[in-house]
Amino acid sequence: MESDSLYYARRALQEETRAARALSEHAREWHAQLARQFKARLTEQPLDA
């Protein structure tokens, strides 16, 4: 099973990629916001998680 920290790191990267490939400004901002949220959750994880 995937750890929370690996999940958040993977999802942040996926959303950054989607933001870079987005065709509209709205979609770009949406995916960038999701990437920021996943990165924030990643930094909140304890190191031993």
ZIJO-V146682 format. One record per residue. N is the residue number from 1. NEAR is the number of other ideal C-beta (glycine too) atoms within 8 Angstrom. D_CENTER is the distance of its C-alpha to the mean C-alpha in Angstrom with 1 decimal. Layout:
n=N near=NEAR d_center=D_CENTER
n=N near=NEAR d_center=D_CENTER
//
This chain:
n=1 near=2 d_center=18.8
n=2 near=5 d_center=15.3
n=3 near=7 d_center=14.7
n=4 near=8 d_center=12.2
n=5 near=9 d_center=10.9
n=6 near=8 d_center=10.7
n=7 near=9 d_center=8.9
n=8 near=13 d_center=6.1
n=9 near=10 d_center=6.3
n=10 near=9 d_center=6.8
n=11 near=10 d_center=4.3
n=12 near=12 d_center=1.8
n=13 near=9 d_center=5.4
n=14 near=8 d_center=6.4
n=15 near=13 d_center=5.2
n=16 near=11 d_center=6.7
n=17 near=8 d_center=9.4
n=18 near=10 d_center=10.0
n=19 near=14 d_center=10.3
n=20 near=6 d_center=12.7
n=21 near=6 d_center=14.6
n=22 near=11 d_center=15.0
n=23 near=4 d_center=18.6
n=24 near=6 d_center=18.8
n=25 near=6 d_center=17.9
n=26 near=6 d_center=16.9
n=27 near=11 d_center=14.4
n=28 near=10 d_center=13.1
n=29 near=9 d_center=12.7
n=30 near=10 d_center=11.2
n=31 near=13 d_center=8.2
n=32 near=11 d_center=8.0
n=33 near=8 d_center=8.3
n=34 near=10 d_center=5.6
n=35 near=13 d_center=3.2
n=36 near=8 d_center=6.0
n=37 near=8 d_center=6.3
n=38 near=13 d_center=3.9
n=39 near=10 d_center=5.5
n=40 near=8 d_center=8.5
n=41 near=10 d_center=8.8
n=42 near=11 d_center=8.7
n=43 near=6 d_center=11.5
n=44 near=5 d_center=13.3
n=45 near=10 d_center=13.9
n=46 near=4 d_center=17.5
n=47 near=4 d_center=18.2
n=48 near=3 d_center=20.2
n=49 near=7 d_center=17.7
//
